[in-house]
Amino acid sequence: MTAKHALLGAAAALALAPAAFAERGSDGQVNIIYWQGPSTMNPYLSGGIKELEAASLSLEPLARYDPDGNMVPFLAETVPTLENGGVSEDLKSVTWKIKPGLLWSDGTPVTSADVRFTWQYCTAEGGGCSQSEKYNDVADVETPDELTAIVRFSVPKPYPYGPFVGNQAPILQAAQFADCLGPKAPGCTSANFMPVGTGPFIVTDFRPNDVIALKANEHYRDPEKPAFSTVNFKGGGDAMAAGRSVLETGEYDFAWNLQLAPEVLDQMAAAGKGEVEVAFGTLVERIMVNFTDPDPKWGERRATADHPHPFLTDRAVRQALSMAIDRDLLTEIGYGQAGRTTCNVLAAPEIYASEANEGCLVQDIEGAKALLDQAGWVPGPDGVRQKDGMRLSMLFQSSTNAVRQDFQALIKQWWSEIGVESELRNVDASVFFGGDPGSPDTFQKFYADVEMYANSFDGTDPEAYMANWECKQAPRPETQWQGNNMPRYCNAAYDALVAEMAKTGKMDERIALAKKMNDILMQDYVILPLVHRGRVSARATSLGGFVMNAWDSELWNAADWYRVK
């Protein structure tokens, strides 16, 4: 398959299902609960899924992904391809046509200048953009007229759909964010909390990690949508309370990310107030290994490449940690049918899932012990292994959640069996996944030795996702602690594969490159994958129009929601 052929059918413009209502705001209020409360409505300042999803109610990209993973136009008229002339023959540019007549929620026109500005915002010098990998290889964004944006790449891009596509890369209004470039970005509180948007709802009040109030966008492009006049978006609490509020009490209409034991969900659903929705996408629960030293003695430069980790830079230690884990048991107790054991951080789509790392499926305590023995890590008087005066003692952090704390307890026990000591720490999820550069408790800061969480990517192509672990993606003070390379891993050979995939068009070659990158990360034990998780949420039986989507925001079609009478 040639690069051109790979693009011919890459994206079809699918019509969304018509709404079952005919008057904007006629169905009153919809109640949404995300027990991990969003800390910002600017998805470029947080890598947390909770922020990406909340922001999708107001901010939209040129195109996004439907529940089957197909790309569909949103602010654009169509998805550009080679076939329709939107992608250039040399694959070095893609031309987007904005739908005419689109208005921002403040009533001003949406133009190509906003598209160009969004690229400038995310690539501004001295700033920290958590989605910067989406804009890899963009040389310029030209605006020949108000409704045309031409993205020009520095290399041929057989897959040019990183910029401005999916809920991770929406369009910002240039007028609102003009004074928020680079280091100024985190300080633009009003814009970050209450962005002017094109989506069905706009923010009227924002309380970080707590409550977001939204109302119907009077300038939304479909005059009959949304059916709901207001949104009560509750953050905080825990997954148990969130699940009950939809499935048992009916107090809320939608509850996200019900990270609960399968039997607990079954008991809740028996009340008949709502239904559990499950869909598998790219979400993988994993342990990230810190290649840098988080010791406070290093001050502002702790957890940066300036100071390598004193023992996690030893591959034998990282491998032993992985070998000690029983992934089958974790999957069974934590997720049941909503989880699958995996040895890959790139577990889906299925064509990209490598079969080269299956050894992790079998727990091997004795093998892990032997490996550490060979590497010179010997048990000390207290049973904790040591070498050259350094003890294998770690801080293991995660977000506060019953399933994660169960995982932490089990893993701590298994690691203790191989002579590794671990102190457990859990942080409120709203803070842990927040993007506050001043907080010491975010997963980006990574002030611990290992940390556990889940992450995913939108759409079905992993090019931008695999670019997360380029050297330049490491969070650090210079990037306002933004970036998705939490381990601070740096491998020139890996970076070269990222660059190669960016200009590779043949599908079989793209698959091979993605697997190769995954295998480097797995076989160097940079990331210890645990469970390929389905997205599990709940909706009230009285909420119509909801369509579960594991390839984009679960709120992707909130404009189509309505109250079942």
Secondary structure, DSSP 8 states (H G I E B T S, - for coil): --HHHHHHTS---------S--STTTT-EEEEEESS--S-S-GGG---HHHHHHHTTT---SEEE-TTS-EEESSBSS---TTTT-B-TTSSEEEEEB-TT-B-TTS-B--HHHHHHHHHHHH-TT---TTGGGGTTEEEEEEEETTEEEEEESS--SS--STTBSTTS----HHHHTT--GGGGGG-HHHHHS---SSSEEEEEE-TTSEEEEEE-TT-SSTT--S-SEEEEEE-S-HHHHHHHHHTS---SEE------HHHHHHHHTTSSEEEEEEEEEEEEEEEE--B---GGGGGGTTSTTSB-TTTTSHHHHHHHHHT--HHHHHHHHTGGGEEE-S-S---SGGG--STTGGGGS--HHHHHHHHHHTT-EE-TTS-EEETTEE-EEEEEEES-HHHHHHHHHHHHHHHHTT-EEEEEEE-HHHHT---TT-TTSTTT--SSEEEEEE--SSS--HHHHGGGSGGG---GGGTT--S-TT----HHHHHHHHHHHT---HHHHHHHHHHHHHHHHHTTSEEEEEEEEEEEEEETTEES----SSS-TTTTGGG-EE--
